[in-house]
Amino acid sequence: MELPPPPPPPPAAGRDWSDLLADMVDTVLCKLELPDFIRTAAVCTCWRAPALDLRRRGVYSFPRTPCLLYIPAAAAANGGSSTRSAELYCLADERPYTVTLPDPPIAERSIVGSSHGWLVTADARSELHLLNPATREQIELPPIATLEQVRPILEAAGDGGDLRGYEVSFYDGDMREYRAPGIYRPDELCDLLNIKAILSCDPSSSSSRRRGGGGGEGGEDGCGGCIVLLIYHVYQQPSFARVGDDKQWHWITTSSYYWSPYSDIAYRDGAFYAMNLLGGIHRYDIHHSRATRTVVLTDTLGYTLHHAYMAWTPSSGDVWRLTHLPEDEEELRTVGFHVYKVDFDSQDVVPIDSLGDEALFIGHNGTLCLSTKDYPALLPNHVYFTDDDEY
């Protein structure tokens, strides 16, 4: 089913819908699942995202049953509008919907993250954009060439030459270089670099736009705004940028190749948490252009995991660590998951054999754990996952 941009409403035969009390409208809109929510904009143009004042933009990021987004394999080959179309599979009504998204064409992008209803995408030149598939809003992130280990290669001398490619150096926070620099075409860089990105908050919300709040949700750095944290494949190190404010990525130099090739990240209580492949969890507090690290869980493994995730449970506030259970080590086909509860007091993990009423979402998205009591369309004790393996 196609979900095109909502058309303007027909001439009102009676009531002017724009006169309804905003708080009452918001109460209704927040209870609708995504497809019905998008359709409401055909009733009144003032209910569309661009028309809503900043205080009311939260209705677009209000928690709803997740949708699974995918790009049809034939989209890029078909040309025309199909390169701008993606499929949203709504788990609430078990139906697919087609959404048309703005340029650059979604079929030419890689999706490297998702949180708060926004996608983090890399275009054909490996530049990163935030994209909201419900509102079709789009925000450019700082140039990829401002990452610490990336340098642009231009056709001619100076800044005015055409971009020919990038030189990537492979050193970590200890300034140790483990391999020689490599040269990559603009369209190759995103496949090399980007592993996962998440946001501290919804960048369109009023709280993310204020100044003086810090960390996106009342932190202490005195800057405010939404922060995006990126894990990239120079030894899976992190960098961050403030959406709309920064002109560059800030390298978090407290990490090193031996300390922390990171696998998953989350934002909670005003800070970012990163899980490394040795099972440790590090908290990062952002202060202006710097980050400070606190080890909240020491490495629990004497070997490196292939991939790991972490999730906070909504019912108890426990932290779970998850790893794929492959069919065999060569094909890397997932047939299940190992799940462990993190015990911060003992600095260890304990295996669990059931998720109870919880459901997990794992992939390029920010890892989600949701209660099926709050989201009855989801299956309890189930993991919804996508193939996000770099290989």
N, C-alpha and C positions, 0 to 999 in steps of 0.2 A: 504494500500500500504506500502510495506516495504522500509525503508530507512536505508540500512546497512552502515557500514563504507565504505566510497568511495574507490573503487578499484584504483590501479595505472592506469594512462592513457595508451592507446595503443601507440606503437611507432609512433612518429610524421611523418606524410607523407609529411609535408611541413614546416609550420611555427613552430618555437619553442615558445610556449605560454609564457614561463618564461621570454622571452625577452621583453614582453610588458611593457610599462611604468607603474610603480606601482600606481601612482596617477590616471591614466586612468582606470586601473583595479578596483581600490577601488571605483571610481565613479559609475561604473557599478554594482559592488557587493552590494553596499549600497542600490540600488534601487530594489533589488530582494527580494521577500518574502522568508520566511525561507526554505520551501522545495526546491525551485529552487536554493537558495543560497547554501544549502548543496550539491546539485548535481554538482555544478560547480567544486568541488574538484576532480571529476572524469575526468575533462578535463586536469587539471595540478596539480600535487602534491604540487607545491609551493604555491597554493592557499589554502591549508589546514591549519588549525590553528597552528599545531605544527611547520609548516615551515615558518609562517609569523614572521617577526621581530616585536619587541614590539611596534614600532611606528605605525604599521599597524593593530594591533590587534583590534582596535576600530571598524573595519568593521563587526566584529562578534557581537558587542553589539549595532550597529546602530539601531535606533528605527524602528521596523516593526510591522505590525498588530499582536496582541497577538495570541498565540496558547493556547489552553486549554489542559493541560496534565492530564492524568489519567492512573491508573494501572488497567488492566482488573481483575475483581474479581477472575477469575479462574486461574490467573497466578501462584500464590503460590502453588495451588494444582496440577497443571500440571507438575511441575518440568522441568528440562532441561533448554533450553534457554528462555522459556517463563517467568521465574522468573527474567530475565534480560531485559525484554521488557516492554516498556511503549507506550502509544498511545498519539500522538500529533494531536489534531483536529485543522486544520488550518482554521481560520475564513475567510481568504482572498479567498480561493477557496472552502470552505465548504466540505473538505474531511479529513478523518483520515489518519494518517501515523504512522507506527510502527518504533520505534527507539530502538536499542539494546544498553544498557548502561553498564558501567564497574561494577565490583564487589565493594562492597557487593551488592547482587541482589536487584534491585529496588523494587521487590515485598515484600521484607522483611524489607523495610524501611518505616518510616513515613515522610511525607513532612510537614515541620513546617515553611516554608517561601519561598519566591521567589521575586527576584528583579534583575534588570540589566541582565536578561537572565540566571541567576543562580538559582538553587534550594538549599535550606537548608534542608538537610535530616538527620534523625536519624536512625542508623542501629539497628540490632537486640540486640546489647549491649547498646543501647541508646547513642552511641557516634555520634557526629555531623560531617557532611561532607558538603562541597560545591560541587555541581555537575552542570556542564553545559551540557544540553542535546543536544545542537547543535555541540559542539566541543568534548564532552565526557571527558573534563578535570575534574579533581577532586582534591580537597584540603581538608586536615583534619583540623578541628578546635580544639582548646584546649580541653583536657579531661573534660568530664562532671563532674568528681569528683573535679575539681578545682572551681566549683561554691561554693559560700560562705556557703550555708546551706547543702551541700552534702558531705558525707564521705564514702569512699569505705570500704566494709567489705570483708576481705580476708580469705581464708580457713586456711592458716597457718600464724604464726607470721611473721612480716617483710614485705618488699615490694615484695618478690618473690612468695607469695602464689597466688593461683587462686582466681579470683574475684567471690565472692558468692552473693554479693548484695550491696545495698547502704543504709545508714541511712540518712534520710532527717529530718532536724530540721525546725520548722515552726516559725521563728522570722522575724521581719521586721527591717526597718532602725532605729526605736526607741528601738531596742533590746527587744521588747515585744513578748513573745511567747504565741500564742493563742491556741495551741494544742500540745500534746505530740509528740516527734519524731516518725517516722514510718520507717519500714524496707521494702525494695522493691527489687525484683529480677532485674537483669540487663535489661531484656527486658520489665519490667514494668515502668521503670523510665521515659522514653520519654512520655508515655501517661499521667503521672502525671505532668511532668515539663513543657514541651514545648508548648507555646501558639503561638508565632509568632516571626520571626526573619527577619531582613532586612539588606541590605548592603548599605554602604555609596556611593559605586561606583563599577564599574566592576573590580574585583581583577586581571584580566589578562591585564588590560590596562597599558600603560607605566606610566601614571600619578599616578596610585595606587602603583607602585613599587618604585617611587622616594622617597628620604628622604629629609626632610626639608619643605615639603608642608603642612602637617598637615590636619587631618580630611578627607583625601581622595581627597579633591578638593580645596586645598589652604587655609586651616584653619591656626590657630595660635599656635598650640601646638608643632610645630617643629619636628614632628615624621613622618608625611606622611602615605601613605599606606591606604588600604581598612579596614574599621571598620565594624564589624557585631554587631548589637544590638539585644539582646534576651530578650523577655518577658517570664518569666517562672513562674510556678504556685506555688511559695511560696508567696502567696498574690499578684501575678501578678506584681512582681518587675522586674527591668531591670538590666542586666549585659552586658558588652561589651568586645570585644577582637579585636586586630589587626590581620588581616589575615596574616599568615606566620611569624609573629614576636613574638606574645605573646605565652607563654606557659600556661597561665591561663586566666580565666574569671575575670574581674574586677567588683565587686559589686558596684552599684550606691547607696550609703547609704543615699542620700538625700530624699529618698522616704520612706513612711510608709504605713501601712495598711489603716489608716484613710485618709491619704492624697491622695493616688493614686494607687488603683488597676487599672493597665493600660489595655486598650483594643486594641489600635492601635498605630502604630508608623510610622513615615515618616522621610526622610532625605531631607533637603533643605537648600540652602545657607550656607553650611558649618556646620550645626548643626542638631541634631536629635530633632524631635518633638513627644511628646507622649500625647495621649488623654486618660483621665481617665474616669471611669464609672459615675462620677458626672458631666461630660460634660466639664471639664477644660482641657486646653492645656498647657503643660510645654515644654520649650525649654531646651535641654541639650547640652552644649558645652564641648567637650572632650579635656582634657589637660593631656597628658601622661597617667597615670593610674587613673586619677580622672575625675569627671564630675561635672560641676556646673549647677544648675537649675535656670531658670528664668520663672516665671509664666506669660504667655502671654495672657491667658484667664482664669479668675477665674471660679470656679465651677458655672455652670448655673442652676443646678438642686438641689432640696432638697431630691432627692431619687436616688437610684442606677440603672443605666441602665443594661439590660441583656448583651448587646453588642453594641459597637459603633465604627464607622469608621470616618476617616477624609480624605479629598482629596483637592488638589489644582487644580483649573480649569485652563486649558492652555490659554483660551481666555482672561479672566479678571484678573487672579491671585487671585480670591476669594477663601476662604476656606469654604468647606461644611462639615457639620456633618451629618452622616447617621445612622439610626437605623432600625432594622428589624421591620416590621409590621406583627406579628404572627396571624394565624387564631384563635388560642386560646392559653392561657397561659400554658396549659399542654402539648400539642403536639409540640409546638414551630415550627410549619410549617409556613414558610414565604410566605405571599401572597402579600407583597409590602414593600415599604420603606418610612420612614419619612426622609425628606431632609431639612436641615436648613442651611442658610448662616450665617457665623460667622461675627459679627460686633465687631471688636476689640476696636473701639472708645467707644462704649456704653457698652462693656463687656457683650454682650448678643447675642442671636441667633434669626434669623427671618425665619419663614417657607417659603419654595418656593414650587411651584406646578408643575414645569417643569425643566428638565435638558437642554432644548433647543437643540443645536446641539452636546451636549456632550454625551459621553457614559462612564459608570463606570464599573470597574472590582473590585469585592470584594471577599475576601476569605482569605486563608492563604498567598496569595501573598501580596506584598506591594500594598496598595489601589491605583488604577490608575484611572485618569480622562483624557480621550482623546477626541480630537475634531474629529467629523466624517467628517469634511472638509479635514482634513489631513489623515484620515483613512477611505476612502469611503466604505470599506467592512463592517464597523460597523453600527449598527442601532442607529440613534439619539434618545435621550430621553429614553434610555434603560439602565438597570443594568444587567450585566453579573455577576452571583454570584455562589459560591459553598458553600456547607454546611460545615462550619468550627466551628460549635457549639461544645463545649467541652463535652457536654452530649450526 
